[in-house]
Amino acid sequence: MFEPIPRIAYVALGSNVDPQRHVPLALATLRRLWPDLEVAPMFVTASLGPDNQPDGKPDFWNTVLRFTTAWNPTTVRAALRRIEHLVGRRRDGERYAPRSLDLDLLLLGDLIDSGLPHRDLQRYPFVRWPLALLDPERQPPYAMVPIRTQSLRLGDPLHLPEPLAL
């Protein structure tokens, strides 16, 4: 019988509905599942609409989490959906709706699977920079360079707003 392989998981966390309440609740729940949970600095960023421009909705709190798990991607994603639901997230079909919590599996070791690595790593600075601060030398399986170097090459801002003190 084979042993599951522990892998390092990276998860994007975002909230723009009462984040002062939802983020700590989510982190406490995640720590019960993954006690080695590490959290990158938290940043406040504008909510973006379908055109990647600010849409006037409440700002997001964004960060990236890291933990070790032997779970497969499907099981990790199911756990993340349950935590979103626990803190009040309702998936009503509107893609750009405000969210009490958004948890997206970005990377799981070096797995390349449907949805892994997550496309947001290539699309959004507010995903890349917290990951780069948490693990600057992490090299996604699709990249030839570490995430920090990739962020610089993609023209991400060198100066993010001051992280929130939680």
KENUMI-689713 format. One record per residue (C-alpha): chain; residue in three letters; x, y, z. Coordinates in nm, 3 decimals, padded with zeros to 5 digits, always signed. Example, Ala and Ser with C-alpha at 12.3 -4.5 7.8 and 13.67 -1.06 7.14 Angstrom:
REM residues 2
{c=A; r=ALA; x=+01.230; y=-00.450; z=+00.780}
{c=A; r=SER; x=+01.367; y=-00.106; z=+00.714}
//
This chain:
REM residues 166
{c=A; r=MET; x=+00.000; y=+00.000; z=+00.000}
{c=A; r=PHE; x=+00.133; y=+00.344; z=-00.085}
{c=A; r=GLU; x=+00.177; y=+00.631; z=+00.159}
{c=A; r=PRO; x=+00.032; y=+00.972; z=+00.065}
{c=A; r=ILE; x=+00.309; y=+01.219; z=-00.011}
{c=A; r=PRO; x=+00.308; y=+01.533; z=+00.205}
{c=A; r=ARG; x=+00.329; y=+01.844; z=-00.012}
{c=A; r=ILE; x=+00.349; y=+02.215; z=+00.054}
{c=A; r=ALA; x=+00.020; y=+02.385; z=-00.032}
{c=A; r=TYR; x=-00.022; y=+02.755; z=-00.108}
{c=A; r=VAL; x=-00.369; y=+02.908; z=-00.084}
{c=A; r=ALA; x=-00.483; y=+03.261; z=-00.174}
{c=A; r=LEU; x=-00.718; y=+03.416; z=+00.083}
{c=A; r=GLY; x=-00.937; y=+03.717; z=+00.011}
{c=A; r=SER; x=-01.228; y=+03.886; z=+00.187}
{c=A; r=ASN; x=-01.417; y=+04.210; z=+00.125}
{c=A; r=VAL; x=-01.726; y=+04.153; z=+00.341}
{c=A; r=ASP; x=-01.651; y=+04.219; z=+00.709}
{c=A; r=PRO; x=-01.292; y=+04.091; z=+00.675}
{c=A; r=GLN; x=-01.210; y=+04.193; z=+01.033}
{c=A; r=ARG; x=-01.440; y=+03.912; z=+01.145}
{c=A; r=HIS; x=-01.418; y=+03.659; z=+00.860}
{c=A; r=VAL; x=-01.040; y=+03.643; z=+00.815}
{c=A; r=PRO; x=-00.956; y=+03.554; z=+01.180}
{c=A; r=LEU; x=-01.238; y=+03.295; z=+01.182}
{c=A; r=ALA; x=-01.106; y=+03.140; z=+00.861}
{c=A; r=LEU; x=-00.746; y=+03.134; z=+00.988}
{c=A; r=ALA; x=-00.851; y=+02.967; z=+01.314}
{c=A; r=THR; x=-01.043; y=+02.701; z=+01.122}
{c=A; r=LEU; x=-00.757; y=+02.644; z=+00.878}
{c=A; r=ARG; x=-00.512; y=+02.604; z=+01.169}
{c=A; r=ARG; x=-00.727; y=+02.325; z=+01.312}
{c=A; r=LEU; x=-00.688; y=+02.135; z=+00.984}
{c=A; r=TRP; x=-00.326; y=+02.232; z=+00.918}
{c=A; r=PRO; x=-00.141; y=+02.326; z=+01.240}
{c=A; r=ASP; x=+00.173; y=+02.432; z=+01.050}
{c=A; r=LEU; x=-00.024; y=+02.708; z=+00.870}
{c=A; r=GLU; x=+00.186; y=+03.015; z=+00.787}
{c=A; r=VAL; x=+00.035; y=+03.345; z=+00.676}
{c=A; r=ALA; x=+00.201; y=+03.604; z=+00.450}
{c=A; r=PRO; x=+00.148; y=+03.973; z=+00.523}
{c=A; r=MET; x=-00.211; y=+04.084; z=+00.460}
{c=A; r=PHE; x=-00.268; y=+04.361; z=+00.204}
{c=A; r=VAL; x=-00.570; y=+04.575; z=+00.125}
{c=A; r=THR; x=-00.638; y=+04.595; z=-00.249}
{c=A; r=ALA; x=-00.915; y=+04.741; z=-00.462}
{c=A; r=SER; x=-01.195; y=+04.510; z=-00.571}
{c=A; r=LEU; x=-01.160; y=+04.445; z=-00.944}
{c=A; r=GLY; x=-01.435; y=+04.393; z=-01.199}
{c=A; r=PRO; x=-01.434; y=+04.184; z=-01.517}
{c=A; r=ASP; x=-01.210; y=+04.441; z=-01.690}
{c=A; r=ASN; x=-00.946; y=+04.416; z=-01.412}
{c=A; r=GLN; x=-01.026; y=+04.775; z=-01.312}
{c=A; r=PRO; x=-01.146; y=+04.887; z=-00.967}
{c=A; r=ASP; x=-01.522; y=+04.837; z=-00.952}
{c=A; r=GLY; x=-01.614; y=+05.053; z=-00.652}
{c=A; r=LYS; x=-01.701; y=+04.758; z=-00.429}
{c=A; r=PRO; x=-01.540; y=+04.726; z=-00.084}
{c=A; r=ASP; x=-01.164; y=+04.669; z=-00.080}
{c=A; r=PHE; x=-01.029; y=+04.317; z=-00.035}
{c=A; r=TRP; x=-00.798; y=+04.189; z=+00.233}
{c=A; r=ASN; x=-00.558; y=+03.956; z=+00.048}
{c=A; r=THR; x=-00.284; y=+03.719; z=+00.155}
{c=A; r=VAL; x=-00.134; y=+03.378; z=+00.080}
{c=A; r=LEU; x=-00.118; y=+03.083; z=+00.318}
{c=A; r=ARG; x=+00.128; y=+02.794; z=+00.330}
{c=A; r=PHE; x=+00.085; y=+02.454; z=+00.498}
{c=A; r=THR; x=+00.181; y=+02.089; z=+00.456}
{c=A; r=THR; x=-00.077; y=+01.830; z=+00.357}
{c=A; r=ALA; x=-00.091; y=+01.476; z=+00.223}
{c=A; r=TRP; x=-00.439; y=+01.544; z=+00.082}
{c=A; r=ASN; x=-00.499; y=+01.545; z=-00.292}
{c=A; r=PRO; x=-00.613; y=+01.865; z=-00.469}
{c=A; r=THR; x=-00.980; y=+01.762; z=-00.473}
{c=A; r=THR; x=-00.984; y=+01.703; z=-00.098}
{c=A; r=VAL; x=-00.801; y=+02.029; z=-00.022}
{c=A; r=ARG; x=-01.041; y=+02.226; z=-00.243}
{c=A; r=ALA; x=-01.343; y=+02.061; z=-00.078}
{c=A; r=ALA; x=-01.211; y=+02.160; z=+00.266}
{c=A; r=LEU; x=-01.156; y=+02.517; z=+00.146}
{c=A; r=ARG; x=-01.515; y=+02.534; z=+00.009}
{c=A; r=ARG; x=-01.650; y=+02.411; z=+00.345}
{c=A; r=ILE; x=-01.456; y=+02.682; z=+00.529}
{c=A; r=GLU; x=-01.585; y=+02.947; z=+00.287}
{c=A; r=HIS; x=-01.939; y=+02.827; z=+00.354}
{c=A; r=LEU; x=-01.878; y=+02.824; z=+00.730}
{c=A; r=VAL; x=-01.793; y=+03.195; z=+00.729}
{c=A; r=GLY; x=-02.091; y=+03.289; z=+00.514}
{c=A; r=ARG; x=-01.980; y=+03.264; z=+00.151}
{c=A; r=ARG; x=-02.270; y=+03.195; z=-00.080}
{c=A; r=ARG; x=-02.201; y=+03.113; z=-00.443}
{c=A; r=ASP; x=-02.495; y=+03.281; z=-00.614}
{c=A; r=GLY; x=-02.352; y=+03.282; z=-00.964}
{c=A; r=GLU; x=-02.226; y=+03.642; z=-00.971}
{c=A; r=ARG; x=-01.852; y=+03.600; z=-01.030}
{c=A; r=TYR; x=-01.749; y=+03.947; z=-00.914}
{c=A; r=ALA; x=-01.978; y=+03.967; z=-00.610}
{c=A; r=PRO; x=-01.841; y=+04.079; z=-00.272}
{c=A; r=ARG; x=-01.717; y=+03.784; z=-00.068}
{c=A; r=SER; x=-01.700; y=+03.705; z=+00.299}
{c=A; r=LEU; x=-01.419; y=+03.465; z=+00.209}
{c=A; r=ASP; x=-01.246; y=+03.340; z=-00.104}
{c=A; r=LEU; x=-00.994; y=+03.055; z=-00.072}
{c=A; r=ASP; x=-00.815; y=+02.932; z=-00.385}
{c=A; r=LEU; x=-00.559; y=+02.653; z=-00.399}
{c=A; r=LEU; x=-00.265; y=+02.805; z=-00.589}
{c=A; r=LEU; x=+00.000; y=+02.534; z=-00.571}
{c=A; r=LEU; x=+00.027; y=+02.186; z=-00.422}
{c=A; r=GLY; x=+00.390; y=+02.083; z=-00.433}
{c=A; r=ASP; x=+00.491; y=+02.062; z=-00.797}
{c=A; r=LEU; x=+00.164; y=+01.907; z=-00.912}
{c=A; r=ILE; x=+00.036; y=+02.010; z=-01.249}
{c=A; r=ASP; x=-00.330; y=+01.919; z=-01.249}
{c=A; r=SER; x=-00.656; y=+02.069; z=-01.366}
{c=A; r=GLY; x=-00.646; y=+02.411; z=-01.206}
{c=A; r=LEU; x=-00.292; y=+02.372; z=-01.069}
{c=A; r=PRO; x=-00.100; y=+02.591; z=-01.070}
{c=A; r=HIS; x=-00.391; y=+02.834; z=-01.031}
{c=A; r=ARG; x=-00.419; y=+03.086; z=-01.315}
{c=A; r=ASP; x=-00.436; y=+03.378; z=-01.068}
{c=A; r=LEU; x=-00.062; y=+03.338; z=-01.005}
{c=A; r=GLN; x=-00.001; y=+03.471; z=-01.354}
{c=A; r=ARG; x=-00.284; y=+03.724; z=-01.351}
{c=A; r=TYR; x=-00.275; y=+03.921; z=-01.025}
{c=A; r=PRO; x=-00.001; y=+04.098; z=-00.829}
{c=A; r=PHE; x=-00.208; y=+04.067; z=-00.509}
{c=A; r=VAL; x=-00.157; y=+03.690; z=-00.535}
{c=A; r=ARG; x=+00.207; y=+03.688; z=-00.646}
{c=A; r=TRP; x=+00.346; y=+03.936; z=-00.394}
{c=A; r=PRO; x=+00.219; y=+03.776; z=-00.073}
{c=A; r=LEU; x=+00.350; y=+03.443; z=-00.206}
{c=A; r=ALA; x=+00.684; y=+03.608; z=-00.288}
{c=A; r=LEU; x=+00.703; y=+03.751; z=+00.064}
{c=A; r=LEU; x=+00.615; y=+03.415; z=+00.220}
{c=A; r=ASP; x=+00.849; y=+03.211; z=+00.001}
{c=A; r=PRO; x=+01.054; y=+03.432; z=-00.237}
{c=A; r=GLU; x=+01.249; y=+03.143; z=-00.388}
{c=A; r=ARG; x=+00.941; y=+02.928; z=-00.460}
{c=A; r=GLN; x=+00.946; y=+02.833; z=-00.824}
{c=A; r=PRO; x=+00.604; y=+02.737; z=-00.963}
{c=A; r=PRO; x=+00.621; y=+02.425; z=-01.184}
{c=A; r=TYR; x=+00.546; y=+02.628; z=-01.498}
{c=A; r=ALA; x=+00.821; y=+02.886; z=-01.434}
{c=A; r=MET; x=+01.194; y=+02.885; z=-01.484}
{c=A; r=VAL; x=+01.246; y=+03.152; z=-01.219}
{c=A; r=PRO; x=+01.135; y=+03.206; z=-00.857}
{c=A; r=ILE; x=+00.803; y=+03.381; z=-00.793}
{c=A; r=ARG; x=+00.973; y=+03.704; z=-00.677}
{c=A; r=THR; x=+01.171; y=+03.730; z=-01.002}
{c=A; r=GLN; x=+00.859; y=+03.649; z=-01.202}
{c=A; r=SER; x=+00.671; y=+03.926; z=-01.020}
{c=A; r=LEU; x=+00.941; y=+04.178; z=-01.103}
{c=A; r=ARG; x=+00.945; y=+04.072; z=-01.469}
{c=A; r=LEU; x=+00.567; y=+04.105; z=-01.492}
{c=A; r=GLY; x=+00.591; y=+04.465; z=-01.374}
{c=A; r=ASP; x=+00.423; y=+04.418; z=-01.038}
{c=A; r=PRO; x=+00.450; y=+04.721; z=-00.814}
{c=A; r=LEU; x=+00.769; y=+04.732; z=-00.611}
{c=A; r=HIS; x=+00.593; y=+04.911; z=-00.328}
{c=A; r=LEU; x=+00.276; y=+04.756; z=-00.197}
{c=A; r=PRO; x=+00.072; y=+04.932; z=+00.068}
{c=A; r=GLU; x=+00.179; y=+04.862; z=+00.424}
{c=A; r=PRO; x=+00.056; y=+04.521; z=+00.534}
{c=A; r=LEU; x=-00.216; y=+04.507; z=+00.796}
{c=A; r=ALA; x=-00.116; y=+04.418; z=+01.148}
{c=A; r=LEU; x=-00.344; y=+04.134; z=+01.256}
//
